[in-house]
Amino acid sequence: MDLRFYRGLDACACALAVREREVTPESLLRCALERLDAVNPVLNAVCIDARPRAQARIGEEIKGPFAGVPYLVKDLLQDVQGLPTTSGSRACRRLIAPVSADTVRRAEEAGLVILGKTTTPEFGLKGITESALWGPTRNPWDTDRSPGGSSGGAAAAVAAGIVPMAGANDGAGSIRIPASYCGLFGLKPSRGRVPTTPLAGEAWEGAVSEGVLSRSVRDSARMLDVLSSGQSASAPFRVEAPPASFEELAQREPGRLRIGWNVDSPVGGRVDGDSVEAVERAAGLLEGQGHVVERVADWPVDGQRVARAVLALLYGQAAAFVARARERGARWDEFELDTRTLARLGRALTAGEYARARQGWHRVRLALATLFERYDLLLLPTVAMPPPRIGELEPAPLVRTLQRLALYLPVGRWMLNSRFLERMTFENLERTPFTLAANLAGIPAMSVPLHWDRAGLPVGVQFMAPWGEEGRLLSLATQLETAQPWFDRVPPALPDTRQG
């Protein structure tokens, strides 16, 4: 099968071609591996190569709605039994997953053929994908730039055509940010819609949702059916099933929706003109489709409070990640300096402070609920700024020196009280402040690739819906995909490293 033909198919089309015997799983896998070998040395998107597992898999009888389709999973929470789960950390590089995550098990039951795992920053703690273990992952649209994070490897792999769809997860924007930077469709489901792994339960206190990055709405819709189907012993609670399959809901007309939009940074930072233009053009497109669209002047969500709640979550989770890895024999110096700093802050944070920050999530949910009394959906930028260049977010030498000193001094509480590192972290959050609230509130949100800037880089727009209304998002996304198609907008050609 021709590689160009393969790259012109989404996952649903690949599965249909297999069912109708136009192609074989072997030929699809061969194309995926050929593309992987050609571009991964440039992009560094796939960190664990599982082709022997994939080749053994296609030797079996494969059934399911995605039978024979090549697939990649993220090297964080998406454990594959018998393969390493490094979580992007040198401290975990020797860990082998004892069981597969629910997302992985359901993906394989649906017929997907897992050929590897994609890169992530250490423990998924950053909005870029640059780790000391694997090095930086690069954006296919501009290899000097990041594909975002923490699902950056998944986004780069899909955008570059290695696979039509890849597993991802989102704790503060980690599906939507890479989707925006890489010109992809990315849906973060409602809290509890998709179980994670028997080893985690509710990841990040329930802020993390499991999903995929794709090039078509129907791929994400069908895959959400796969990932959310049935019960799981590891799920902390049961979620009511939708009135029809998500694939069917995605094909329904959305009706006339009332949509509120806003482009003001919730943390008071700068919002790039292209991010503003992307939303404004999307608003015009929506009006052209018959929807009622208006600017929300009285945005009720306290962005500073949201950011502080997210920082408390990062501090606490970093401390927990490090403690668990240390229990398994990891050395303190195997963790990245940023992670060690966050872990120190997490250990200095009191239980009461963490609980208070966690209780603040409810206020975020209530504030968004007041908006959903007036609007069916909310429209926002996905990101505030273009994708950073590789290494751009590396802290200044003075900050690095202070971080190193802090590792050997009992200053964790001082660091929290001084707000020095909080201000530094706020500077990073200024790039991606729009995705945070949906994770705290547990509501579904999606990034849709409707705009490209003057440099030719994709700029996503974000929609949020009330809890459980993924079908409403998918229905609108299909309407937008039809009105302004993006599937054939692909990155410029990458060098083929096999050609010398």
Buried (B, 14 or more C-beta within 10 A) or exposed (E): BEBEEBBBBBBBBBBEBBEEEEBBBBBBBBBBBBBBBBBBEBBBBBBBBBBEBBBEBBEEEBEBBBBBBBBBBBBBBBBBEEBBBBBBBBBBBEBEBEBBBBBBBBBBBBBBBBBBBBBBBBBBBBBBBBBBBBEBBBBBBBBEBBBBBBBBBBBBBBBBBBBBBBBBBBBBBBBBBBBBBBBBBBBBBBBBBBBBBBBBEBBBBBBBBBBBBBBBBBBBBBBBBBBBBEEBEBBEEEBEEBEEBBBBBBBBEBEEBEBBBBBBBBBEBEBBEBBBBBBBBBBEBBEEBEBEBEBBEEBEBBBEBBBBBBBBBBBBBBBBBBEEBBEEEBEEEBBBBBBBBBBBBBBBBEEEBBEEBBEBBEBBBEBBBEBBEEBBBBBBBBBBBBBBEBEEBEBEEEBBEBBEEBBEEEBBBEBBEEEBBBEBBBEBBBBBBBBBBBBBBBBBBBBBBBBBBEEEBBBBBBBBBBBBBBBBBBBBBBBBBEEBEBBEEBBEEBEBEEEE
